[in-house]
Amino acid sequence: MQKILALFVCASLAACAEFPGVYLIDIEQGNVITEEMVNQLRPGMTKRQVRFIMGTPLIQDTFDQGRWDYLYSFQPGGEPREEERLVVLFDEQDRLVSFSGDFEGDLTVDEGD
């Protein structure tokens, strides 16, 4: 009897997720990346300047101190999740060398510049 009751409760809860009229919240996670922020990045900027513009990166690689990853995901209630990524690379002197990601106008600077 307890197994049947537990199965009924689980089935009822699963049905509620798809029930019309149930409000599903929007879920935002990570760093918000705007076009204005990306347009301010320039080759040769220090890590401190990049952090001032972009904020603290979501991922700082322990083994590669010259790579920062900014990730942002947004899932409107019940809809597929949208993701954006920005990877920022620095040289040995902690100067911005390049960045790329999910936005218009990726920048890559040659080592000789």
N, C-alpha and C positions, 0 to 999 in steps of 0.2 A: 504494500500500500504506500509506503514512504517513497519507494522508487517511482511510482506512478505520479505521486504528488510533486516530487522534485522535477520530473520530466515535464509536467504540466506548467510549473512555475517557469522553467527555462524557456519553454516554447512561448509562453505569454510575454516574457521579457523581450525575446527576440522579435516578436510581432510588434511590440511597441516602437521599436526603432524605425519601422516603416509606416507607422500609423499616420494618416493624414492629419495635419493640424499640429503635429509635434514640432516645436521650434528647435532647430539645430543651429548652434552658435558658429560664428566664423572663428577660425583658429589661425592666428598669426604667430610665427616663430622665427627667431634669428634677427639678423641685421637688416633694417630697411635700407635699400639701395636706390637712390634717386639719380636721375640724369644730371641734376645740378651738382651732386656730390662727385660723380665720375668726371664731369667736365672740369672740375677744379684740380684734379690730379695732374701733376707735371713731372717729367723725368728729373731725377736729381733730388727730389724731396726727401727729407729725413723720415724715419719711422714715426717720430713725434708729430710731424706735420700731417702725415697720412692719417694717423690715429685721431688728430684733431678734426679732420674733415670727415672721415668715414666712421669714426667710433672704434671701440675695441673689437678686434676680429673675433668671430665665433670660434675659429680654429687656428691655433698657433702651433705649428709642427715642432715637437720637441727636438727632433733630429735634424731639422732644416730650419734654422732661425731666420732664413731669408724668404720664407713663404708664409703669407697670411691668407686665410680663406674667410670670405664673408658669404654667408648663406642666408637666404630668406625663403620662407615658404608661407603660402596663404591658402587656406582651404575654406571657401565659403560653405556654409552649412549644407551638408549632403552632396556637395559638388566635388569634382576631382581636384586634387591639390595642384597648385601652381608653384614652381620653384624658380629662384634666381640664384646665380652664383657669380662671385667675383673673386679671382685669384690675383693677389698682389705679390710681386717678386722684388726682392732687394739684393744688392750686391754685398760684398764683404765689408764695405764702409757704411752699411745700413742706409744706402741711397736707393730710391725707387728706380728700378730698371724697366719693369714692364708690368702690365696688368691686362687681364682678359676675362671675359665672362659673358653673361647673357644680357647684352645691351648693345646699342649701336656704337660703332667707332672704337674698336679695340686699339690699344696703343702698345707698340713694341719699340724699344729704343735699342739701337746697336751699341755694343760694348765700347766702340771707338768714340762715340759721341760724348 
